[in-house]
Structures are given as structure tokens and as C-alpha cells.
Amino acid sequence: MSGTSRAQLCFLLLSVTALRGHARFLDIQENEISPEGLLSLLSSELKRELPEEFVYRRALRCLDMVAIEGQFTFTAERPQLNCAVFFIGEPSDIISIEYDSVNVDCRGGDFIKVFDGWVMKGEKFPSSQDHPLPLYERYSDYCETGVSRPITRSSQNVAMLFFRLHQSGSSFTVTFRKLINPFPCNVVSQTPEGSFTMVIPQQHRNCSFSIIYPVEIQIGELSLGQHNDLKRSILGCAGSGDFVELLGGNGMDTSKMFPMADLCYSFNGPAQMKVGCDNTVVRMVSSGKFVNRVSFQYRLLGHHELQQMKGNSVEDVCLRA
């Protein structure tokens, strides 16, 4: 079964389960949604085409994906105790979420929170190693800040809103906007095919580009500034302080993924590798001493390619996991 077919099937099963009222809604730490389920929601959302002058408005579902700017309202028809909305923009975007109106009972245990990133099955993107803020600063709780902080902005192209409403009739409305990020760092790709150039301009930070599909990565250019080759050969890429690694895994946290390859020499490609995992990540580690740059393309692996990878000790690490 192809990746597209599996995603469509997963979305169908989610929809039927929700209609029957038996859906296990997302828990911020231990939700059950898979990368396939998440991307099926995204595929559905991206199919919408709207004129530029039109302000898009629609109701939110308890489990939802939003990729188009607009105004979104959730009204509880019954107690909704574990709901989540995933917001995503283009790689060069950051996310802005503004509360327009809120009618919830904070004292009665209701809450609405925004998380700077995504959470899936208890794993966070970006990981704590890659995000510029400590974990506690990545949460914004409306019931704690109220109207004093009506707008929350993310550090990357994804953010998440999760909420719990105990009474029918409780509701809220938010406006979702995309703002330009001149130096995108941590990114979740909306599609299984594309290209990207990651630049870290003399900043001591780590940046990850996540593709929630099994893909082939082809690196066309890698520039890592000036290095002492002797130090690099003794200590390996990690000892150099500036390098790129390819990671594969079935979760979102890059610190828990399998290292597939390390690259710490500047070159003009192509260099390519197939990663048969639910999530493929290009991660750049920068010491802050240089302007580091990596350009790459990626494409979805076909079913026959995934079958051929079985038995390869490196390429099928996720297929065996």
C-alpha cells in the first residue's frame, strides 16, 4: 500500500471513529495520533483553495489540522476533555494565534493552551535540545494570562493548541496568521517532496528539518566554514562543533531518533540516502563561529523501494523497529 493510500485510510478510520463517538482524543503527553494520521489531516486541509481577499472561517473539530490563515471557532456540544489543533505554515513562516473571544470556565477546570511546537505520543518537536526556549516557556495558558496576552507566536512553522471544556456551550474563537521568518530553523514539511536551504548565520544553535514520510534525501551543497581537519578526524563530527546529521525514526523527538549519517566536510553534492522511517530529519548543529548552510531535496519513497530496503542493516533500521 502506498504512503498516500495509507494516509487516506488512516484519515477514513479516524473520521468513522469520531462519528461513532469512540475517538480517543489527544492527550498532550500520550496522544495516539500517528505521523500518517497527522499528515492525512494536513492533506485534507491543504486541498482548500480560497481567493486572497476572502477571510476564511470555519468550525474547529476536537482533533484538527489548520494550514490556511483565517478565523476558527470551537463550540462544545458535549464535554470535550482532550482536544488538540495542529497549526502549520510554510517553512519560512512562524505562527501567530490570537484569541478573539473566549467563553470557558477556567475555575471549573477548563483550559486552553498554546504549545510552541508539536506534540505526538508524548514526543515534542522541536526537541528541548533544538528549541531556543526552555520547555516551561513554550506553554501559554489562556486561563493564566487571559487578555493580558491575547496573541501567541511560535518560534517555527508549527504550533499546537490544546483544550479541555467541561460544559456544552463553552466556546472560543482564534485567528491564525502566518508571519515571515527570515532565517527558518526548525521546520516540519507540509509535503513529502520538495527542496530547502537551511542557513545558520553565526549562531550557536541546532536546527532540524522534519519530513513525516519515508524519503530519499539528496544533499546538493554543504558549507560549514573553516575547520581543523586533524581535530575533526580525531573527535569525529560531533567534536568539530559544526556538522549535519541525517536522522530517522518513528517519533518526533530528534534526540530519540536513529543517526543515519554524519557530515562535517563542506562539499558540493550530490550525496543521497534513503530513509525508510515515518520521520526523516536533516539536522544542523552550529557552534556559532561560522555561517553554515545546507541545501537538499527530498522525495517520497515508493512501496517497491521500501520493500527493497528490508534487510539492509542501515536503510531499514525503522522498518525493523
PLY file of the C-alpha trace (Angstrom):
ply
format ascii 1.0
element vertex 321
property float x
property float y
property float z
element edge 320
property int vertex1
property int vertex2
end_header
0.00 0.00 0.00
1.42 3.40 -0.95
2.07 6.18 1.61
-0.81 8.20 0.14
-3.21 5.26 0.34
-2.19 4.52 3.92
-2.70 8.17 4.88
-6.15 8.24 3.27
-7.11 5.00 5.01
-5.91 6.35 8.38
-7.94 9.53 7.91
-11.02 7.50 7.00
-10.67 5.39 10.15
-10.23 8.50 12.29
-13.32 10.08 10.75
-15.51 6.99 11.22
-14.36 6.53 14.81
-15.04 10.17 15.62
-18.53 9.97 14.11
-19.29 6.95 16.27
-18.24 8.89 19.35
-15.48 6.46 20.37
-12.43 8.51 19.36
-9.63 8.66 21.90
-8.92 12.37 21.76
-5.39 13.65 22.01
-3.58 13.82 25.30
-0.76 16.38 25.33
1.71 13.82 26.69
0.46 10.45 25.40
-1.71 11.04 22.34
-2.36 8.20 19.95
-2.14 10.05 16.64
0.48 8.67 14.25
2.53 10.58 11.66
0.26 9.08 8.99
-2.86 10.28 10.80
-1.39 13.74 11.23
-0.43 14.07 7.58
-3.84 12.82 6.44
-5.42 15.72 8.30
-2.92 18.05 6.67
-3.62 16.70 3.17
-7.31 17.35 3.69
-6.64 20.91 4.83
-4.24 21.78 2.00
-6.81 20.89 -0.66
-8.79 24.03 0.18
-8.33 26.84 -2.36
-9.57 30.31 -1.45
-9.38 33.76 -3.10
-6.82 36.02 -1.43
-9.34 38.68 -0.39
-11.59 36.13 1.34
-11.34 35.75 5.13
-11.56 32.03 5.75
-13.80 30.97 8.65
-14.77 27.53 9.81
-15.58 25.49 12.91
-12.84 23.51 14.61
-13.02 19.81 15.35
-11.76 18.29 18.60
-8.86 16.80 16.62
-7.92 19.14 13.79
-5.24 20.44 11.46
-5.10 24.06 10.25
-2.83 25.16 7.40
-4.82 28.10 5.99
-4.99 31.55 7.60
-8.38 32.52 8.97
-10.71 32.63 11.95
-11.62 29.39 13.71
-14.30 28.68 16.31
-14.87 25.70 18.55
-18.20 25.23 20.36
-18.61 22.26 22.67
-21.76 20.23 22.08
-20.79 17.95 24.98
-17.83 17.78 27.40
-14.59 17.69 25.39
-11.74 16.73 27.69
-8.79 16.04 25.40
-8.68 18.06 22.19
-5.85 19.39 20.05
-5.41 21.53 16.95
-2.20 21.37 14.93
-1.22 24.58 13.10
1.33 24.56 10.28
2.73 27.12 7.85
5.29 27.15 5.07
8.92 26.51 6.07
9.63 30.27 6.08
6.66 31.08 8.36
6.11 31.43 12.07
2.65 31.01 13.56
0.53 33.72 15.21
-2.55 32.70 17.23
-4.83 35.46 18.54
-7.79 34.96 20.88
-10.82 36.82 19.52
-13.38 35.61 22.05
-13.33 33.07 24.88
-16.24 31.64 26.85
-14.82 28.94 29.12
-14.89 28.16 32.84
-11.27 28.37 33.99
-12.24 27.94 37.66
-14.23 24.84 36.76
-11.19 23.11 35.22
-11.44 24.27 31.61
-8.23 25.30 29.86
-6.91 26.49 26.51
-3.16 26.27 25.98
-0.82 27.00 23.09
2.37 24.99 22.73
5.33 26.34 20.76
5.80 23.28 18.54
4.03 19.95 18.15
3.48 17.01 20.50
2.80 13.48 19.23
2.71 10.43 21.51
4.48 12.40 24.20
7.35 13.46 21.91
7.91 17.12 21.16
9.11 18.92 18.06
11.39 20.77 18.21
13.15 18.76 20.91
14.44 20.51 24.01
17.93 20.32 22.51
16.89 22.27 19.42
14.39 24.83 20.75
15.66 28.27 21.90
13.29 28.37 24.90
13.16 26.17 28.00
10.21 23.79 28.00
8.10 25.68 30.56
8.27 28.86 28.45
6.88 27.06 25.42
3.43 26.74 27.04
0.96 29.64 27.07
-2.16 29.11 29.21
-5.11 31.42 28.49
-6.55 30.80 31.93
-3.32 32.16 33.47
-2.60 35.07 31.13
-6.12 35.95 29.94
-6.50 39.15 27.92
-3.05 40.36 29.02
-1.54 38.10 26.34
-4.10 37.76 23.54
-1.51 36.87 20.87
0.95 33.97 20.95
3.70 33.48 18.38
5.68 30.35 17.67
9.41 30.03 17.06
8.94 27.90 13.92
6.34 26.93 11.32
4.28 24.72 13.66
2.30 25.32 16.84
-0.38 23.43 18.73
-3.48 24.47 20.63
-4.97 22.02 23.10
-8.02 22.47 25.26
-10.43 20.93 27.74
-14.05 22.08 28.06
-16.38 20.53 30.62
-19.70 22.17 29.70
-21.70 22.15 26.47
-21.94 25.65 25.04
-18.40 26.59 26.05
-16.58 28.13 23.10
-13.65 30.13 21.82
-12.57 31.80 18.59
-8.99 32.30 17.43
-7.39 33.93 14.40
-4.47 32.12 12.77
-1.89 34.11 10.80
1.45 33.30 9.19
4.39 35.68 9.63
7.67 35.66 7.72
10.71 34.12 9.39
13.90 35.42 7.67
16.06 32.55 8.99
13.88 29.43 9.34
15.41 26.96 11.75
13.15 24.15 12.95
10.67 23.14 10.26
8.03 20.47 9.61
7.49 19.93 5.88
3.92 20.05 4.62
4.69 17.73 1.71
6.70 14.53 1.06
8.60 16.14 -1.82
10.43 19.43 -2.10
13.68 21.28 -1.53
15.07 23.53 1.19
18.14 25.55 2.11
18.93 25.88 5.81
21.22 28.73 6.88
22.50 29.39 10.42
24.18 32.84 10.42
26.90 32.59 13.10
24.51 31.48 15.84
25.15 28.78 18.41
22.03 26.70 17.84
20.68 23.47 16.35
18.11 23.37 13.55
16.03 20.42 12.33
14.01 19.96 9.14
11.43 17.19 9.68
9.72 15.25 6.88
6.98 12.98 8.22
7.39 10.42 5.45
9.95 7.81 4.35
12.01 9.71 1.78
15.22 9.87 -0.19
17.36 12.85 0.82
19.76 14.34 -1.73
22.16 16.96 -0.39
23.33 19.30 -3.13
25.57 21.62 -1.10
27.06 21.71 2.38
29.11 24.66 3.63
30.43 24.54 7.21
33.02 27.33 7.30
36.66 26.75 8.28
37.75 23.70 10.28
40.86 21.96 11.53
40.82 18.63 9.71
43.10 16.92 12.30
40.73 17.76 15.18
37.80 16.60 13.14
39.39 13.27 12.24
40.25 12.55 15.88
36.99 13.58 17.55
34.56 12.83 14.72
31.81 15.14 13.50
30.43 15.84 16.97
33.85 17.06 18.10
34.02 19.59 15.27
31.12 21.64 16.66
29.63 22.21 13.18
28.06 19.33 11.29
24.90 17.96 9.66
23.32 14.66 10.58
20.59 12.64 8.92
18.17 11.04 11.39
15.38 8.51 11.03
12.70 7.44 13.47
9.01 6.80 14.05
8.52 9.67 16.53
9.03 13.44 16.59
11.83 13.94 19.15
15.15 14.17 17.29
17.08 13.17 20.43
15.37 9.75 20.27
15.90 9.11 16.54
18.42 6.82 14.85
21.57 8.51 13.43
21.81 7.53 9.77
24.79 9.65 8.68
27.04 12.48 9.91
28.50 15.07 7.55
31.19 17.53 8.69
33.05 18.32 5.45
31.97 21.07 3.09
31.18 19.79 -0.40
29.09 20.31 -3.49
26.93 17.21 -3.96
25.09 15.27 -4.76
25.13 12.94 -1.78
21.97 10.93 -1.20
20.46 8.45 1.20
17.16 6.62 1.57
15.49 6.63 4.99
12.59 4.21 5.41
11.17 5.79 8.58
7.92 7.58 9.38
10.00 10.68 10.13
13.19 11.79 8.36
15.20 14.72 9.71
18.05 16.84 8.38
19.63 18.37 11.50
22.37 21.01 11.55
24.48 21.67 14.64
26.27 25.03 14.67
28.97 26.34 17.01
28.16 29.96 16.14
31.63 30.60 14.71
30.64 30.33 11.05
27.81 30.85 8.60
26.67 27.27 7.97
24.49 26.27 5.04
22.98 23.07 3.66
20.80 22.66 0.57
18.86 19.47 -0.09
15.99 17.89 -2.00
13.68 15.11 -0.87
11.15 12.78 -2.44
8.74 10.13 -1.20
9.93 6.54 -1.37
7.73 4.16 -3.32
6.41 0.88 -1.97
8.85 -1.16 -4.08
11.78 0.89 -2.74
10.72 0.25 0.84
10.50 -3.47 0.11
13.99 -3.45 -1.41
15.39 -1.74 1.70
14.36 -4.59 4.00
17.42 -6.48 5.11
19.80 -3.56 4.69
21.31 -3.03 8.15
21.34 0.77 7.76
18.46 1.68 5.49
15.77 -0.47 7.12
16.50 0.44 10.75
12.96 1.80 11.15
11.34 -0.99 9.16
12.73 -3.44 11.72
11.96 -1.27 14.76
0 1
1 2
2 3
3 4
4 5
5 6
6 7
7 8
8 9
9 10
10 11
11 12
12 13
13 14
14 15
15 16
16 17
17 18
18 19
19 20
20 21
21 22
22 23
23 24
24 25
25 26
26 27
27 28
28 29
29 30
30 31
31 32
32 33
33 34
34 35
35 36
36 37
37 38
38 39
39 40
40 41
41 42
42 43
43 44
44 45
45 46
46 47
47 48
48 49
49 50
50 51
51 52
52 53
53 54
54 55
55 56
56 57
57 58
58 59
59 60
60 61
61 62
62 63
63 64
64 65
65 66
66 67
67 68
68 69
69 70
70 71
71 72
72 73
73 74
74 75
75 76
76 77
77 78
78 79
79 80
80 81
81 82
82 83
83 84
84 85
85 86
86 87
87 88
88 89
89 90
90 91
91 92
92 93
93 94
94 95
95 96
96 97
97 98
98 99
99 100
100 101
101 102
102 103
103 104
104 105
105 106
106 107
107 108
108 109
109 110
110 111
111 112
112 113
113 114
114 115
115 116
116 117
117 118
118 119
119 120
120 121
121 122
122 123
123 124
124 125
125 126
126 127
127 128
128 129
129 130
130 131
131 132
132 133
133 134
134 135
135 136
136 137
137 138
138 139
139 140
140 141
141 142
142 143
143 144
144 145
145 146
146 147
147 148
148 149
149 150
150 151
151 152
152 153
153 154
154 155
155 156
156 157
157 158
158 159
159 160
160 161
161 162
162 163
163 164
164 165
165 166
166 167
167 168
168 169
169 170
170 171
171 172
172 173
173 174
174 175
175 176
176 177
177 178
178 179
179 180
180 181
181 182
182 183
183 184
184 185
185 186
186 187
187 188
188 189
189 190
190 191
191 192
192 193
193 194
194 195
195 196
196 197
197 198
198 199
199 200
200 201
201 202
202 203
203 204
204 205
205 206
206 207
207 208
208 209
209 210
210 211
211 212
212 213
213 214
214 215
215 216
216 217
217 218
218 219
219 220
220 221
221 222
222 223
223 224
224 225
225 226
226 227
227 228
228 229
229 230
230 231
231 232
232 233
233 234
234 235
235 236
236 237
237 238
238 239
239 240
240 241
241 242
242 243
243 244
244 245
245 246
246 247
247 248
248 249
249 250
250 251
251 252
252 253
253 254
254 255
255 256
256 257
257 258
258 259
259 260
260 261
261 262
262 263
263 264
264 265
265 266
266 267
267 268
268 269
269 270
270 271
271 272
272 273
273 274
274 275
275 276
276 277
277 278
278 279
279 280
280 281
281 282
282 283
283 284
284 285
285 286
286 287
287 288
288 289
289 290
290 291
291 292
292 293
293 294
294 295
295 296
296 297
297 298
298 299
299 300
300 301
301 302
302 303
303 304
304 305
305 306
306 307
307 308
308 309
309 310
310 311
311 312
312 313
313 314
314 315
315 316
316 317
317 318
318 319
319 320
